[in-house]
Amino acid sequence: MRLYLTALKPTDSVTDGFLPAAEALGCRVTILTDQPERHPGAIACDVRDPRAVIDAIEQLGRPDAIFSNSDHLQAETALAAAYFGLPGKDWRACLAAKNKFLMRRRLAEAGVERVSSVRLAPGDPVPDDLPYPLVVKPREGVASEDVLLVERDLAGAVAKVRQRRPGEALVVEEYLEGPLRTLETLGDAERVRVLGGFRTTLGPLPHFIEERLDWTPPDGAREHVLGALAALGVGFGACHTEYIVTPAGPRIVEVNYRVIGDHCDFLLADVLGVPVFEWILRVHLGEAVPAVPDTSRYGSAVSLVADRSGTITAAPGAAELVSQGVRLWHRPLRTVGDVVEQTHTNRDYLGVLRAVGPDRARVDAAIEDFRAAKPWIVG
């Protein structure tokens, strides 16, 4: 079987997740990328242009599957898969999920939910009649970059973001207050399976950096979220949806039409005890999603965040250990001597801890013991 994988920069999800999964399935993988120097053996291609992707694949040989886990390449990859008549996502759903203004418009038109949202193209005047608090975010942003809670001076906040993102459209939305949760789904040609979900702990406002995710079985918002995904046309393949349980009911924050990241994809596999990456690739090869097993395991992923700019003077290395029935992994993302420039986004992560065990108490204890014994220090 021949699998084409479109990619930008290397990620752990690709190198440690999807590539080993493809090998286990007997696939011959060709990576198409506009950064071939970062992917050994890759083929250079303008992966942001579906015409270039299609042309490259025609030259290289007919595919059995075309896949991407990149936030930025879902619509392009879906169009290429459709051209070759392969299982894949609806490109229109990929576009609506990625574009936060289109997402709000589609959900409102379908009668699923209404969240006040205004699109600001470059150069558009900033409205002065919107009720605070508000959230400013890039229309197609990722990793909490330039997402801000604004309680006054919207024009000033927009100006700051525009300075960092010239030429990009922004979205201004009403602030949704309540617990932040996720729903993880995987769909095939016939049905959508719910894999599970997480409760997200954020750092201090006005920024929205994700500091911890804890395994949480789907709550009463499950049907609302699935209805929202259906209204967007999202179903096939993996999807990571974030929503807030507000006093008025659940409201979608964003739809990431790929598997959850920041090592929670590995945590998902650990908690469920299934080969999640293989399951995702099997769907793109035309197979059905198996039944999702019940689990009694508990899991957490903790992002170790730089609380200041500076130089890393001490850092733990990669680790995997088992204690008191808890299996814990530490994945460093930086190293001693690195200079950290605090951005108040997920880019401030120094390392990630993930732990799986029989209950939260033991998982929490293992995480705290590791952090106390092997701290990250930014001087």
N, C-alpha and C positions, 0 to 999 in steps of 0.2 A: 504494500500500500504506500502511496506517495502522498505525503502531507506537506503543504506549503504553510509556513508560519510567517506572518508579517510582524515586524517588530521595529521599535525605535531603540532606546538604550537597553542594555541587558538588565534584567531583574531576577530576583531569586525565584519568583513564580515561574519564569521561563527556564532558567538554568537548572534549578533544583526540583522543579515541579513538572512542567509540561514536557521538557526534553527527555527526562528519564521515563515519564509515562508513555511517550511516543515510542521509545525504544522497547519498553515492555510489551507494547501492542504490536511490535514488528513493523513499525512505520519507518520509511526512509524520509527523513526530514530535510527540507531545504528552507533556510531562513532568508527571507527577502527583507532588506533594510536599506535606509538611506545613510546608515552609519556602519558600513561593512567592517571598518577597522576595529569596531567594538565587539564584533561577533565572528569568531574564527570560522572560516569556511563559508561565510554568508555570501549572497549575491547582491550586488548593488542595484537598488531600484528606488524610484521615487514612490514610496509606499503610501504617500498622501494623495496620490493620483490613481484612481482605480483603473484608468486606461493603461498606465504604465505597469501596474500589477498584472493585468490580463495579458498584456503583450509579453512580459517576462515569462510568465507561466507557459504561454504557447511556445516560446522558444525552448524552454527547459524540459517540457514533457507534461502530458495530461495528468491532472491531479485526482486523487481520491477524496481529498479534503483540503479546504483553505481555512485557516484559523488565525485569530489574533486575540491576545489578552490586553492589548493596549487601549487605554481610554480614548486615544486620539485616532485610532484606525478602524473602529468598528464598522462605520458606514462604508468605507472604502473596501474593506474585506468582504462585507456582505454583498456588495455589488459584484465583486469578482466571483464569489461563490455562485451567485445567481447566474452570471454569464455562462459558467460551465455546468449549470444544472445540478449543483451539489447542495446538500443540506446546509442551511445557513440562516442567519437572522434576516429579518426584513430591514432593508436599509433605511426605510422611513422611520421605523421604530428606533433604530440606532441614532438617527439624527435628532429625533424628538427627545430621546433620553439625554443626549449630550448637551443639547441647547436648552438651558434652564428656562428661558422665556417660552420656547415652543412647548416644553413640558407643561408649564402652568396653563398655557392656552388650550392644549389638548384635554387636560383633565377638567377644565372648566366647561369646555364645549360638550364633553361627555356627561356632565352632571355629577362627576365623582366627588370633586371638592373645589372650593374656590379660595385661593390665597392671593391677596392683592399683590400685583407684580407690575413693574414698569421697566421697559427696556430703554436703555440710554445708549444710542449709537455715538460714536466719536463726534464731538462737537455739539451734540444735543444739549439744550439748556437743562439745568437741574430743576425739577419742580419744587416749588416752595410751599405746597399745600398738602403734603403727605403727612399723616399722623405718625408721630414717634411712639415707640422705638421702631427702627428699621434695620434691615440688613442689606449691605452692599456686597455684591459678589461679581466676579467675572462671569459673563454669560456661559462660557464653556471652560471654566476653571476646574482645577483638580487640587487635591492635597491641602485644602483649606487656604490656599494661597490668596491673599488679598481679600479675604472674607472678613467683614467688620460689622460689629453691632454699633449702630449709630443712634445716640439718644438726643443729640442736638448737632446743628451745623452739618447737614447733609451735603451741602455744596463743598465744604472743606474736605469731607471724607472722600467724596467722588474725585475731587482734584488730586488728592494724594494717590489714589489708585490709578487714575489716568496718567499720572506722571510715571508710574512704574510700568504701565501697560498702554503706551500710546497706540492708537489705532484699533483698540479692542472695544467691543461692546460690553456694557455692564448691565446688571439687573439690580433693581432696588425692590425689596420685598418687605412685607410686614414681618415683624419678629414673631416667631412661633415659640411659645414657652411651654416647657414640659420635658419629661424624660425622652432622651434620644435612643432609639433602638434601630435594629437592622432586621431585615428578612432576606435570607439567602435561598435562592431558587435555582433549579436546573430543569429545563424543559426539553422535550424531544418533539417529534412531529405530531404527537397525539395529545400530550398532557404536560402539565407543569408540576413538578414535585417540589415541596418545601423541604429544604435540607435542615433548617434551623434558624437561629438568630442570635444576636448579641445585644447586650445593654452597653451603651457607650458612655464613658466618663470623659467630659471635656475639661480642658484647663481653664484658667481664669478668663472671663470676658474682658475686653470686647473681641478677643480673638477666639477661634473655634478649633484649636488644636486637640486632636484625639489622643488622650493619654492612656486609656485602658478600655478593653472590651472584654465583657464577661458573658459566657455562654448562658443564654436564656431561651427556654422553649417558647415558640410563637405564642403571642398573647391574643387578646380579643381583637386586635387590629388586623389579624391575618387576612380576613376576607376583604377588608377595605383595601389593603395593599395589593392583593391579587387582582381586585377589580381595577385599581389604578393601572397596574401593569397591562392588563388586558385592553384597557382603553388606549394605551400608548402603542399597542401591538407588540409588546415585549413578552416573550414566552420562551422561544427556542434558545437553548444554550444557557450559560451561567449568567446570573444577575445578582447584584448586591444593591439592595434598596435601603435607604435611610429614611426614617420617619420619626415624627415627634407625636407623643400622646398628649395632645392639648386638652384643656377643659371642654372644648367643643368637639373633641373626637380626634382620631389620628389624621395627620397631615403629612404628605410626602415632602421630604427635604430635597432629595435628589435620587436619581436612578442611575447607577453605574452598571452599564450593560457589559459586565465581565465579572469574574469571580472576585470576591473580597480580597484586599491586599494587606500589606503591612504584616505579613506572616500569619494573618488570621485564616488564610486559605489552608495553610498547613495545620493550624489549630482545628479548623473544621474537619479535616481528615482525621486528626488525632482523636477528637471527641467522638465522631461517628464510627471510627474504626473501619473506614472504607477508602478505596483509592480514588479520591475526589478528582484528581487531575486526569486519571484514565477515564473516569465516567464522563467528564466534559468532552474529551477527545472522541470517545465512542459515539456521542451524540452527533458530532460533526462528521463522523464516518457512517451515519445513518442508522445507528442502533438506538434502542429504547433505554430510558433511564430506569435502573432497577428500583425496587421498593426501598425506601429509606428506613434503616433499622432504628428501633428505639435504643436509647442509650441512657445509662445511669451515670456516665462520666461527667465531670465538671471541668471546664477549661477557662483559662484567662490568658490574654495577651496584654502585656504592659510595655508601653513605649517609654524608654528612658530619655527624657527630654532635657536639653540644655536650657538652664534657667538664666543664662547670661552669655554674652559674647566673651571670647577669650581663647586660650590655648589649652588643649586637653593635656593634663599632666599625669593622670592615672586612669587606667581603663582595664576592665577584665577582658580576657580573650574569649573566643568561642568555647562553649561548654555544653555538655549534655550529661545529666546526672539523674539518679533515682534515689529518693529518700522518703521514707514513711508512706510508701504507696503512690508518691507523686513523681511524675517524670517531667523534668524541666530542661528547657533549652535556652541558651543565651546566644544571640546573633549580634556581634558588634557591627555597627555601620560606619564607625569612625575608628581612628587609632591614635595612640599617644603622639603628641606633636602637631596634630591637626589644629588649625585655627578655625574656630566656630564663629560665624556671624549670625547672631540670633535673628530669625525672621518671623517668629510667632506663627509658624506653620508646621506641617508634618516634616518639613525639611530640617527641623531642629532635632530630629531623633538622633541619639547617639548609639542606641542599641535597642534590641527588642528581646524581651523575655516572654516565653510562652510556657505554660504549665498545664498539665492534665492530671487529674486525680479523682478519687472517689467522692470528694465533697469540697465545698468552698473553703472551709476552715483549713484543711490541710494544704490546699493549693495556695491560699493566702500566706500561710506560714512559710512554705517553701520559697515563695517569691520574696518575702521580707527578709528571710535568712540570707538569701543570695545577695540582695541589695546591700544589706548591712556588712557582709563579709567582703564584697567586691564592688565598691562604689566607683562610679564615673566621677572624675573631678576635673572641673574646668576652672583654670586659674586666670 
